[in-house]
Amino acid sequence: MTIIYILLTLILLLIIFNLILSYRSKSSGSDAGIDSLHFKLDNFPKEVVRIETSVRAEIAANRKETTDNAKTAREEQASSLTAFGQLITESMNTGSKVQREQLETFSGNLQKLTTSIEEKLNNLTTTVDGKLKDANDSNSNNSKETRTEIKTALDSFKNDFSKSVSDFNKLQSEIFQPTPPVSFLKFQVSP
């Protein structure tokens, strides 16, 4: 578009230049100037046609060049996007491979840890069962002795308690002698 404006401006300047020349030739009065002006005015449509074809050819060339540039740009973008897609795919594949390897390593370590914990729990269970069995055997042997000791202690406590209660009752009897019956008390009633 700017080329068209430039060419139209150029044509307008040529017309103005021709008018200036024709005015000068009138003022000088020579017929050669008029003949020259007639020649120029006769050639003017031919020049306009020549310039118009030149402008059209330039516009067509610019359009073709613009189309070719746009096509090239689209092809470059398509190839760039394809390369980017391949790069992303490769990165994702590499990342998933590394992650899979790490998960396999973690799984192996977890399995080893689980086996170790199970062995330790089995050893602990065996040890606790053995100690509980020993304690149970020891308790059953000691329980007979303990029952005998408890029975002896309870019998002794019973005897001591009975004696203490009996002594307490005697003491209470001695301290608090029975009070005389109410009929022996004399009350005075005032009228």
QUIFENLIN-V178568 format. One record per pair of residues at least 24 apart in sequence whose C-alpha atoms are under 8 Angstrom apart, sorted by the first residue. I is the first residue (numbers start at 0). J is the second residue. Records with the same first field share a line. If there is no record, write none. Layout:
I->J, J
This chain:
2->54
3->54
6->50, 54
10->47
